[in-house]
Amino acid sequence: MGIKYADVIVDLQYGDTGKGKVAHSLANFDDYDIVLRYNGGSNAGHTVYHNGVKVVTHQVPVGVLKGIPSIIGPGCVVNVPKLREEVQMLHDLGFDTKNLLKIDRRAHVVTHDHLEEDSTDEKIGTTRQGIGPAYRDKYGRTGTRMENYQSMFVNDLFSIIDIYDTWFVNRHPKRILCEGAQGFHLDIDWGEYPYVTSSHCTVGSVCLNGIPPHNIRKIIGVMKAYETYVGNRTDYTNENDPIFQAIQRVGNEFGATTGRPRKVNWLNIDNLVKAMQINGVTDLIINKADVLQEVGVFAIIRDSEVQKFPTYEEFKSYVESAIYDHMSGLIKWSFSPNEI
Protein backbone atom coordinates (compact mmCIF):
# COMPACT_ATOMS: atom_id res chain seq x y z
CA MET A 1 0.00 0.00 0.00
CA GLY A 2 2.00 2.95 -1.27
CA ILE A 3 -0.63 5.67 -0.66
CA LYS A 4 -2.81 5.61 2.44
CA TYR A 5 -4.86 8.65 1.44
CA ALA A 6 -4.67 12.04 -0.24
CA ASP A 7 -6.53 15.17 0.81
CA VAL A 8 -6.95 17.71 -1.98
CA ILE A 9 -7.24 21.50 -1.70
CA VAL A 10 -9.07 23.10 -4.63
CA ASP A 11 -9.89 26.74 -5.28
CA LEU A 12 -13.55 27.21 -6.22
CA GLN A 13 -13.23 30.72 -7.64
CA TYR A 14 -10.58 32.67 -9.58
CA GLY A 15 -7.56 31.98 -7.39
CA ASP A 16 -6.45 34.19 -4.50
CA THR A 17 -8.84 32.53 -2.05
CA GLY A 18 -6.28 31.64 0.64
CA LYS A 19 -5.29 28.09 -0.35
CA GLY A 20 -1.77 28.59 1.00
CA LYS A 21 -3.11 29.52 4.42
CA VAL A 22 -5.39 26.49 4.34
CA ALA A 23 -2.55 24.12 3.40
CA HIS A 24 -0.32 25.66 6.07
CA SER A 25 -3.05 25.25 8.69
CA LEU A 26 -4.06 21.72 7.70
CA ALA A 27 -0.45 20.59 8.00
CA ASN A 28 -0.90 21.17 11.75
CA PHE A 29 -3.99 19.01 12.00
CA ASP A 30 -2.93 15.77 10.31
CA ASP A 31 0.30 13.81 10.13
CA TYR A 32 0.92 14.29 6.43
CA ASP A 33 4.03 12.61 5.07
CA ILE A 34 4.18 14.69 1.87
CA VAL A 35 2.76 17.94 0.52
CA LEU A 36 2.27 17.88 -3.26
CA ARG A 37 1.95 20.93 -5.49
CA TYR A 38 -0.08 19.56 -8.40
CA ASN A 39 -0.45 22.34 -11.01
CA GLY A 40 0.74 25.74 -12.18
CA GLY A 41 4.05 27.50 -11.69
CA SER A 42 5.41 30.84 -10.56
CA ASN A 43 2.13 32.50 -11.55
CA ALA A 44 0.79 31.42 -8.15
CA GLY A 45 1.36 33.28 -4.92
CA HIS A 46 0.56 31.71 -1.56
CA THR A 47 0.76 34.05 1.42
CA VAL A 48 1.07 32.46 4.86
CA TYR A 49 1.98 33.61 8.35
CA HIS A 50 4.46 31.19 9.87
CA ASN A 51 5.10 31.81 13.57
CA GLY A 52 3.95 35.37 13.02
CA VAL A 53 6.24 35.98 10.03
CA LYS A 54 4.67 36.69 6.62
CA VAL A 55 6.03 34.31 3.98
CA VAL A 56 5.03 34.39 0.30
CA THR A 57 5.74 31.26 -1.74
CA HIS A 58 5.24 30.89 -5.48
CA GLN A 59 6.49 27.45 -6.47
CA VAL A 60 7.61 25.80 -3.22
CA PRO A 61 4.82 23.84 -1.47
CA VAL A 62 4.06 25.19 2.00
CA GLY A 63 4.90 21.81 3.54
CA VAL A 64 8.53 22.97 3.57
CA LEU A 65 7.56 25.55 6.20
CA LYS A 66 6.32 22.71 8.40
CA GLY A 67 9.31 20.44 7.89
CA ILE A 68 7.30 18.10 5.65
CA PRO A 69 8.87 16.66 2.47
CA SER A 70 7.27 18.52 -0.44
CA ILE A 71 7.05 17.70 -4.13
CA ILE A 72 6.51 19.87 -7.19
CA GLY A 73 4.64 17.37 -9.35
CA PRO A 74 4.58 16.57 -13.06
CA GLY A 75 1.52 18.78 -13.56
CA CYS A 76 3.64 21.87 -12.80
CA VAL A 77 5.99 24.04 -14.81
CA VAL A 78 9.14 25.34 -13.11
CA ASN A 79 10.90 28.67 -13.48
CA VAL A 80 14.29 27.59 -12.14
CA PRO A 81 15.87 31.06 -11.65
CA LYS A 82 12.82 32.25 -9.73
CA LEU A 83 12.77 29.00 -7.78
CA ARG A 84 16.41 29.60 -6.87
CA GLU A 85 15.48 33.02 -5.47
CA GLU A 86 12.58 31.56 -3.54
CA VAL A 87 14.69 28.76 -2.09
CA GLN A 88 17.35 31.28 -1.02
CA MET A 89 14.68 33.39 0.69
CA LEU A 90 13.37 30.35 2.57
CA HIS A 91 16.90 29.23 3.45
CA ASP A 92 17.63 32.69 4.88
CA LEU A 93 14.52 32.33 7.04
CA GLY A 94 15.84 29.04 8.38
CA PHE A 95 13.88 26.48 6.35
CA ASP A 96 15.51 23.23 5.19
CA THR A 97 14.69 23.40 1.49
CA LYS A 98 17.62 21.23 0.41
CA ASN A 99 16.41 18.10 2.19
CA LEU A 100 12.68 18.71 1.88
CA LEU A 101 12.07 20.02 -1.66
CA LYS A 102 11.73 17.51 -4.49
CA ILE A 103 10.70 17.96 -8.13
CA ASP A 104 9.36 15.19 -10.31
CA ARG A 105 11.50 14.58 -13.38
CA ARG A 106 8.44 15.06 -15.65
CA ALA A 107 7.75 18.65 -14.62
CA HIS A 108 8.47 21.06 -17.45
CA VAL A 109 10.85 24.02 -17.44
CA VAL A 110 9.81 27.62 -18.11
CA THR A 111 12.57 28.95 -20.37
CA HIS A 112 13.77 32.45 -21.14
CA ASP A 113 12.02 32.21 -24.52
CA HIS A 114 8.72 31.40 -22.77
CA LEU A 115 9.10 34.48 -20.57
CA GLU A 116 9.94 36.71 -23.53
CA GLU A 117 6.92 35.52 -25.48
CA ASP A 118 4.53 35.93 -22.54
CA SER A 119 5.83 39.41 -21.76
CA THR A 120 3.87 40.80 -24.71
CA ASP A 121 0.47 39.41 -23.61
CA GLU A 122 -2.28 42.01 -23.76
CA LYS A 123 -5.33 39.89 -24.58
CA ILE A 124 -5.76 37.59 -21.58
CA GLY A 125 -4.09 39.58 -18.82
CA THR A 126 -1.75 36.82 -17.69
CA THR A 127 0.89 37.12 -14.96
CA ARG A 128 3.53 37.12 -17.75
CA GLN A 129 5.39 34.30 -16.05
CA GLY A 130 5.77 32.22 -19.24
CA ILE A 131 3.18 29.70 -18.09
CA GLY A 132 1.08 29.51 -21.26
CA PRO A 133 4.02 29.08 -23.66
CA ALA A 134 5.57 26.45 -21.38
CA TYR A 135 2.39 24.36 -21.28
CA ARG A 136 1.91 24.83 -25.04
CA ASP A 137 5.37 23.39 -25.68
CA LYS A 138 4.69 20.58 -23.22
CA TYR A 139 1.64 19.48 -25.18
CA GLY A 140 3.37 20.22 -28.46
CA ARG A 141 6.06 17.72 -27.35
CA THR A 142 8.82 20.28 -27.76
CA GLY A 143 9.31 21.26 -24.12
CA THR A 144 12.18 20.67 -21.73
CA ARG A 145 11.53 18.47 -18.70
CA MET A 146 13.37 18.72 -15.41
CA GLU A 147 15.11 15.41 -16.09
CA ASN A 148 16.78 17.07 -19.12
CA TYR A 149 17.51 20.40 -17.48
CA GLN A 150 21.21 21.01 -16.92
CA SER A 151 22.32 23.51 -14.31
CA MET A 152 25.21 23.51 -11.89
CA PHE A 153 22.86 24.97 -9.27
CA VAL A 154 20.08 22.39 -9.39
CA ASN A 155 21.57 19.77 -7.07
CA ASP A 156 22.19 22.44 -4.44
CA LEU A 157 18.56 23.53 -4.51
CA PHE A 158 16.49 20.36 -4.52
CA SER A 159 16.35 16.73 -5.60
CA ILE A 160 14.92 15.56 -8.92
CA ILE A 161 12.91 12.39 -8.34
CA ASP A 162 10.55 9.97 -10.04
CA ILE A 163 7.24 10.49 -8.29
CA TYR A 164 6.13 6.95 -9.17
CA ASP A 165 8.88 5.59 -6.95
CA THR A 166 7.75 7.87 -4.13
CA TRP A 167 4.13 6.77 -4.41
CA PHE A 168 4.51 3.06 -5.11
CA VAL A 169 8.02 1.60 -4.97
CA ASN A 170 8.50 2.67 -1.38
CA ARG A 171 5.74 0.65 0.23
CA HIS A 172 5.46 2.75 3.37
CA PRO A 173 1.86 4.09 3.31
CA LYS A 174 1.82 7.82 2.67
CA ARG A 175 -0.60 10.53 3.74
CA ILE A 176 -0.53 13.30 1.15
CA LEU A 177 -1.81 16.86 1.22
CA CYS A 178 -2.32 18.16 -2.31
CA GLU A 179 -1.93 21.91 -2.76
CA GLY A 180 -3.33 23.50 -5.92
CA ALA A 181 -2.84 26.82 -7.68
CA GLN A 182 -5.20 29.27 -9.43
CA GLY A 183 -8.91 28.37 -9.33
CA PHE A 184 -11.75 26.42 -10.91
CA HIS A 185 -12.98 29.32 -13.05
CA LEU A 186 -9.47 29.69 -14.47
CA ASP A 187 -9.18 26.00 -15.39
CA ILE A 188 -8.13 25.42 -19.00
CA ASP A 189 -11.22 23.26 -19.64
CA TRP A 190 -13.85 24.40 -17.11
CA GLY A 191 -12.88 28.06 -16.77
CA GLU A 192 -14.26 31.06 -18.63
CA TYR A 193 -12.30 30.52 -21.82
CA PRO A 194 -10.19 32.17 -23.16
CA TYR A 195 -9.60 34.07 -19.89
CA VAL A 196 -8.09 31.05 -18.20
CA THR A 197 -4.75 29.67 -17.10
CA SER A 198 -3.00 26.86 -18.96
CA SER A 199 -3.13 24.10 -16.35
CA HIS A 200 -5.80 21.91 -14.82
CA CYS A 201 -7.11 23.48 -11.59
CA THR A 202 -9.67 20.82 -10.64
CA VAL A 203 -9.36 17.76 -8.42
CA GLY A 204 -8.75 15.72 -11.58
CA SER A 205 -5.32 17.33 -11.84
CA VAL A 206 -4.25 15.40 -8.75
CA CYS A 207 -4.76 12.11 -10.59
CA LEU A 208 -2.54 13.43 -13.39
CA ASN A 209 0.19 13.58 -10.74
CA GLY A 210 0.03 9.83 -10.20
CA ILE A 211 -2.51 9.56 -7.38
CA PRO A 212 -5.31 7.06 -8.10
CA PRO A 213 -8.87 8.39 -7.62
CA HIS A 214 -9.70 5.80 -4.96
CA ASN A 215 -6.91 7.15 -2.74
CA ILE A 216 -8.54 10.59 -2.47
CA ARG A 217 -10.08 10.94 0.99
CA LYS A 218 -11.19 14.56 1.25
CA ILE A 219 -11.70 17.33 -1.31
CA ILE A 220 -11.43 20.62 0.52
CA GLY A 221 -12.93 23.51 -1.41
CA VAL A 222 -11.60 26.98 -0.65
CA MET A 223 -13.39 30.23 -1.45
CA LYS A 224 -13.85 33.79 -0.21
CA ALA A 225 -17.06 35.35 1.04
CA TYR A 226 -16.89 37.50 -2.09
CA GLU A 227 -15.15 37.10 -5.47
CA THR A 228 -12.03 38.67 -6.91
CA TYR A 229 -10.59 38.45 -10.40
CA VAL A 230 -7.38 39.58 -12.09
CA GLY A 231 -7.28 39.67 -15.87
CA ASN A 232 -8.76 41.26 -18.97
CA ARG A 233 -12.36 40.05 -18.96
CA THR A 234 -14.42 43.03 -20.06
CA ASP A 235 -17.51 41.99 -18.07
CA TYR A 236 -15.69 42.13 -14.73
CA THR A 237 -15.38 45.90 -14.32
CA ASN A 238 -16.30 47.11 -10.85
CA GLU A 239 -13.25 49.23 -10.09
CA ASN A 240 -15.21 52.44 -9.55
CA ASP A 241 -17.84 51.06 -7.18
CA PRO A 242 -17.13 52.54 -3.71
CA ILE A 243 -18.28 49.40 -1.88
CA PHE A 244 -16.03 47.17 -3.96
CA GLN A 245 -13.19 49.65 -3.48
CA ALA A 246 -13.70 49.36 0.27
CA ILE A 247 -13.63 45.55 0.09
CA GLN A 248 -10.47 45.71 -2.01
CA ARG A 249 -8.81 48.00 0.53
CA VAL A 250 -9.88 46.12 3.67
CA GLY A 251 -9.16 42.73 2.11
CA ASN A 252 -5.78 43.88 0.73
CA GLU A 253 -6.81 42.54 -2.64
CA PHE A 254 -3.59 42.89 -4.58
CA GLY A 255 -1.88 40.01 -6.39
CA ALA A 256 0.88 38.20 -4.47
CA THR A 257 2.73 37.56 -7.74
CA THR A 258 2.09 40.71 -9.78
CA GLY A 259 0.87 43.26 -7.22
CA ARG A 260 -2.03 44.07 -9.54
CA PRO A 261 -5.30 45.15 -7.88
CA ARG A 262 -7.97 42.46 -7.91
CA LYS A 263 -11.39 43.36 -9.24
CA VAL A 264 -14.12 42.64 -6.69
CA ASN A 265 -17.64 41.27 -7.06
CA TRP A 266 -20.25 39.58 -4.92
CA LEU A 267 -20.20 35.83 -4.37
CA ASN A 268 -21.90 34.10 -7.32
CA ILE A 269 -23.83 31.15 -5.86
CA ASP A 270 -24.47 29.51 -9.24
CA ASN A 271 -20.75 29.54 -10.12
CA LEU A 272 -19.90 28.21 -6.67
CA VAL A 273 -22.32 25.30 -6.91
CA LYS A 274 -20.94 24.38 -10.33
CA ALA A 275 -17.38 24.34 -8.98
CA MET A 276 -18.43 22.25 -5.97
CA GLN A 277 -20.24 19.71 -8.12
CA ILE A 278 -17.47 19.28 -10.69
CA ASN A 279 -14.84 18.87 -7.95
CA GLY A 280 -16.95 16.71 -5.64
CA VAL A 281 -16.20 18.91 -2.64
CA THR A 282 -16.53 17.18 0.73
CA ASP A 283 -15.53 20.09 3.00
CA LEU A 284 -15.62 23.84 2.48
CA ILE A 285 -13.57 26.71 3.89
CA ILE A 286 -14.90 30.25 3.37
CA ASN A 287 -12.21 32.88 3.91
CA LYS A 288 -12.37 36.63 4.54
CA ALA A 289 -15.82 36.74 6.10
CA ASP A 290 -14.28 39.36 8.39
CA VAL A 291 -13.74 41.69 5.41
CA LEU A 292 -17.46 41.86 4.66
CA GLN A 293 -18.17 42.34 8.36
CA GLU A 294 -15.81 45.31 8.52
CA VAL A 295 -17.25 46.88 5.36
CA GLY A 296 -20.75 46.13 6.61
CA VAL A 297 -22.35 45.09 3.33
CA PHE A 298 -23.46 41.52 2.53
CA ALA A 299 -24.68 40.28 -0.86
CA ILE A 300 -24.65 37.39 -3.30
CA ILE A 301 -25.46 36.90 -6.97
CA ARG A 302 -27.98 34.22 -7.91
CA ASP A 303 -29.69 33.78 -11.28
CA SER A 304 -27.79 36.92 -12.41
CA GLU A 305 -29.52 39.02 -9.74
CA VAL A 306 -27.89 40.67 -6.71
CA GLN A 307 -29.48 39.83 -3.37
CA LYS A 308 -28.46 41.86 -0.32
CA PHE A 309 -28.77 40.95 3.34
CA PRO A 310 -29.07 43.30 6.32
CA THR A 311 -26.83 41.21 8.61
CA TYR A 312 -23.93 38.80 8.41
CA GLU A 313 -26.02 36.11 10.12
CA GLU A 314 -28.66 36.24 7.37
CA PHE A 315 -25.98 36.24 4.68
CA LYS A 316 -24.24 33.23 6.27
CA SER A 317 -27.51 31.32 6.66
CA TYR A 318 -28.48 31.91 3.04
CA VAL A 319 -25.09 30.81 1.66
CA GLU A 320 -25.05 27.66 3.76
CA SER A 321 -28.60 26.69 2.79
CA ALA A 322 -27.73 27.16 -0.89
CA ILE A 323 -24.72 24.84 -0.82
CA TYR A 324 -25.37 22.20 1.86
CA ASP A 325 -26.97 19.81 -0.62
CA HIS A 326 -23.78 19.79 -2.70
CA MET A 327 -21.32 18.49 -0.11
CA SER A 328 -21.04 15.86 2.61
CA GLY A 329 -18.70 17.38 5.18
CA LEU A 330 -18.15 20.57 7.12
CA ILE A 331 -18.38 24.28 6.32
CA LYS A 332 -15.83 26.46 8.09
CA TRP A 333 -16.01 30.28 8.02
CA SER A 334 -12.56 31.82 8.54
CA PHE A 335 -11.93 35.27 10.03
CA SER A 336 -8.14 35.27 10.23
CA PRO A 337 -5.26 35.64 7.72
CA ASN A 338 -3.17 33.34 9.93
CA GLU A 339 -5.29 30.20 10.31
CA ILE A 340 -8.56 28.55 9.37
C-alpha positions in Angstrom: 0.0 0.0 0.0 2.0 3.0 -1.3 -0.6 5.7 -0.7 -2.8 5.6 2.4 -4.9 8.6 1.4 -4.7 12.0 -0.2 -6.5 15.2 0.8 -6.9 17.7 -2.0 -7.2 21.5 -1.7 -9.1 23.1 -4.6 -9.9 26.7 -5.3 -13.6 27.2 -6.2 -13.2 30.7 -7.6 -10.6 32.7 -9.6 -7.6 32.0 -7.4 -6.5 34.2 -4.5 -8.8 32.5 -2.0 -6.3 31.6 0.6 -5.3 28.1 -0.3 -1.8 28.6 1.0 -3.1 29.5 4.4 -5.4 26.5 4.3 -2.5 24.1 3.4 -0.3 25.7 6.1 -3.0 25.2 8.7 -4.1 21.7 7.7 -0.4 20.6 8.0 -0.9 21.2 11.7 -4.0 19.0 12.0 -2.9 15.8 10.3 0.3 13.8 10.1 0.9 14.3 6.4 4.0 12.6 5.1 4.2 14.7 1.9 2.8 17.9 0.5 2.3 17.9 -3.3 1.9 20.9 -5.5 -0.1 19.6 -8.4 -0.4 22.3 -11.0 0.7 25.7 -12.2 4.0 27.5 -11.7 5.4 30.8 -10.6 2.1 32.5 -11.6 0.8 31.4 -8.2 1.4 33.3 -4.9 0.6 31.7 -1.6 0.8 34.1 1.4 1.1 32.5 4.9 2.0 33.6 8.3 4.5 31.2 9.9 5.1 31.8 13.6 4.0 35.4 13.0 6.2 36.0 10.0 4.7 36.7 6.6 6.0 34.3 4.0 5.0 34.4 0.3 5.7 31.3 -1.7 5.2 30.9 -5.5 6.5 27.4 -6.5 7.6 25.8 -3.2 4.8 23.8 -1.5 4.1 25.2 2.0 4.9 21.8 3.5 8.5 23.0 3.6 7.6 25.5 6.2 6.3 22.7 8.4 9.3 20.4 7.9 7.3 18.1 5.6 8.9 16.7 2.5 7.3 18.5 -0.4 7.1 17.7 -4.1 6.5 19.9 -7.2 4.6 17.4 -9.3 4.6 16.6 -13.1 1.5 18.8 -13.6 3.6 21.9 -12.8 6.0 24.0 -14.8 9.1 25.3 -13.1 10.9 28.7 -13.5 14.3 27.6 -12.1 15.9 31.1 -11.7 12.8 32.2 -9.7 12.8 29.0 -7.8 16.4 29.6 -6.9 15.5 33.0 -5.5 12.6 31.6 -3.5 14.7 28.8 -2.1 17.3 31.3 -1.0 14.7 33.4 0.7 13.4 30.4 2.6 16.9 29.2 3.5 17.6 32.7 4.9 14.5 32.3 7.0 15.8 29.0 8.4 13.9 26.5 6.4 15.5 23.2 5.2 14.7 23.4 1.5 17.6 21.2 0.4 16.4 18.1 2.2 12.7 18.7 1.9 12.1 20.0 -1.7 11.7 17.5 -4.5 10.7 18.0 -8.1 9.4 15.2 -10.3 11.5 14.6 -13.4 8.4 15.1 -15.6 7.7 18.7 -14.6 8.5 21.1 -17.4 10.8 24.0 -17.4 9.8 27.6 -18.1 12.6 28.9 -20.4 13.8 32.5 -21.1 12.0 32.2 -24.5 8.7 31.4 -22.8 9.1 34.5 -20.6 9.9 36.7 -23.5 6.9 35.5 -25.5 4.5 35.9 -22.5 5.8 39.4 -21.8 3.9 40.8 -24.7 0.5 39.4 -23.6 -2.3 42.0 -23.8 -5.3 39.9 -24.6 -5.8 37.6 -21.6 -4.1 39.6 -18.8 -1.7 36.8 -17.7 0.9 37.1 -15.0 3.5 37.1 -17.7 5.4 34.3 -16.1 5.8 32.2 -19.2 3.2 29.7 -18.1 1.1 29.5 -21.3 4.0 29.1 -23.7 5.6 26.5 -21.4 2.4 24.4 -21.3 1.9 24.8 -25.0 5.4 23.4 -25.7 4.7 20.6 -23.2 1.6 19.5 -25.2 3.4 20.2 -28.5 6.1 17.7 -27.4 8.8 20.3 -27.8 9.3 21.3 -24.1 12.2 20.7 -21.7 11.5 18.5 -18.7 13.4 18.7 -15.4 15.1 15.4 -16.1 16.8 17.1 -19.1 17.5 20.4 -17.5 21.2 21.0 -16.9 22.3 23.5 -14.3 25.2 23.5 -11.9 22.9 25.0 -9.3 20.1 22.4 -9.4 21.6 19.8 -7.1 22.2 22.4 -4.4 18.6 23.5 -4.5 16.5 20.4 -4.5 16.4 16.7 -5.6 14.9 15.6 -8.9 12.9 12.4 -8.3 10.5 10.0 -10.0 7.2 10.5 -8.3 6.1 7.0 -9.2 8.9 5.6 -7.0 7.7 7.9 -4.1 4.1 6.8 -4.4 4.5 3.1 -5.1 8.0 1.6 -5.0 8.5 2.7 -1.4 5.7 0.6 0.2 5.5 2.7 3.4 1.9 4.1 3.3 1.8 7.8 2.7 -0.6 10.5 3.7 -0.5 13.3 1.2 -1.8 16.9 1.2 -2.3 18.2 -2.3 -1.9 21.9 -2.8 -3.3 23.5 -5.9 -2.8 26.8 -7.7 -5.2 29.3 -9.4 -8.9 28.4 -9.3 -11.8 26.4 -10.9 -13.0 29.3 -13.0 -9.5 29.7 -14.5 -9.2 26.0 -15.4 -8.1 25.4 -19.0 -11.2 23.3 -19.6 -13.8 24.4 -17.1 -12.9 28.1 -16.8 -14.3 31.1 -18.6 -12.3 30.5 -21.8 -10.2 32.2 -23.2 -9.6 34.1 -19.9 -8.1 31.0 -18.2 -4.7 29.7 -17.1 -3.0 26.9 -19.0 -3.1 24.1 -16.3 -5.8 21.9 -14.8 -7.1 23.5 -11.6 -9.7 20.8 -10.6 -9.4 17.8 -8.4 -8.7 15.7 -11.6 -5.3 17.3 -11.8 -4.3 15.4 -8.7 -4.8 12.1 -10.6 -2.5 13.4 -13.4 0.2 13.6 -10.7 0.0 9.8 -10.2 -2.5 9.6 -7.4 -5.3 7.1 -8.1 -8.9 8.4 -7.6 -9.7 5.8 -5.0 -6.9 7.1 -2.7 -8.5 10.6 -2.5 -10.1 10.9 1.0 -11.2 14.6 1.2 -11.7 17.3 -1.3 -11.4 20.6 0.5 -12.9 23.5 -1.4 -11.6 27.0 -0.6 -13.4 30.2 -1.4 -13.8 33.8 -0.2 -17.1 35.4 1.0 -16.9 37.5 -2.1 -15.1 37.1 -5.5 -12.0 38.7 -6.9 -10.6 38.5 -10.4 -7.4 39.6 -12.1 -7.3 39.7 -15.9 -8.8 41.3 -19.0 -12.4 40.0 -19.0 -14.4 43.0 -20.1 -17.5 42.0 -18.1 -15.7 42.1 -14.7 -15.4 45.9 -14.3 -16.3 47.1 -10.9 -13.3 49.2 -10.1 -15.2 52.4 -9.5 -17.8 51.1 -7.2 -17.1 52.5 -3.7 -18.3 49.4 -1.9 -16.0 47.2 -4.0 -13.2 49.7 -3.5 -13.7 49.4 0.3 -13.6 45.5 0.1 -10.5 45.7 -2.0 -8.8 48.0 0.5 -9.9 46.1 3.7 -9.2 42.7 2.1 -5.8 43.9 0.7 -6.8 42.5 -2.6 -3.6 42.9 -4.6 -1.9 40.0 -6.4 0.9 38.2 -4.5 2.7 37.6 -7.7 2.1 40.7 -9.8 0.9 43.3 -7.2 -2.0 44.1 -9.5 -5.3 45.1 -7.9 -8.0 42.5 -7.9 -11.4 43.4 -9.2 -14.1 42.6 -6.7 -17.6 41.3 -7.1 -20.2 39.6 -4.9 -20.2 35.8 -4.4 -21.9 34.1 -7.3 -23.8 31.2 -5.9 -24.5 29.5 -9.2 -20.8 29.5 -10.1 -19.9 28.2 -6.7 -22.3 25.3 -6.9 -20.9 24.4 -10.3 -17.4 24.3 -9.0 -18.4 22.3 -6.0 -20.2 19.7 -8.1 -17.5 19.3 -10.7 -14.8 18.9 -8.0 -17.0 16.7 -5.6 -16.2 18.9 -2.6 -16.5 17.2 0.7 -15.5 20.1 3.0 -15.6 23.8 2.5 -13.6 26.7 3.9 -14.9 30.3 3.4 -12.2 32.9 3.9 -12.4 36.6 4.5 -15.8 36.7 6.1 -14.3 39.4 8.4 -13.7 41.7 5.4 -17.5 41.9 4.7 -18.2 42.3 8.4 -15.8 45.3 8.5 -17.2 46.9 5.4 -20.8 46.1 6.6 -22.3 45.1 3.3 -23.5 41.5 2.5 -24.7 40.3 -0.9 -24.6 37.4 -3.3 -25.5 36.9 -7.0 -28.0 34.2 -7.9 -29.7 33.8 -11.3 -27.8 36.9 -12.4 -29.5 39.0 -9.7 -27.9 40.7 -6.7 -29.5 39.8 -3.4 -28.5 41.9 -0.3 -28.8 40.9 3.3 -29.1 43.3 6.3 -26.8 41.2 8.6 -23.9 38.8 8.4 -26.0 36.1 10.1 -28.7 36.2 7.4 -26.0 36.2 4.7 -24.2 33.2 6.3 -27.5 31.3 6.7 -28.5 31.9 3.0 -25.1 30.8 1.7 -25.1 27.7 3.8 -28.6 26.7 2.8 -27.7 27.2 -0.9 -24.7 24.8 -0.8 -25.4 22.2 1.9 -27.0 19.8 -0.6 -23.8 19.8 -2.7 -21.3 18.5 -0.1 -21.0 15.9 2.6 -18.7 17.4 5.2 -18.1 20.6 7.1 -18.4 24.3 6.3 -15.8 26.5 8.1 -16.0 30.3 8.0 -12.6 31.8 8.5 -11.9 35.3 10.0 -8.1 35.3 10.2 -5.3 35.6 7.7 -3.2 33.3 9.9 -5.3 30.2 10.3 -8.6 28.6 9.4 
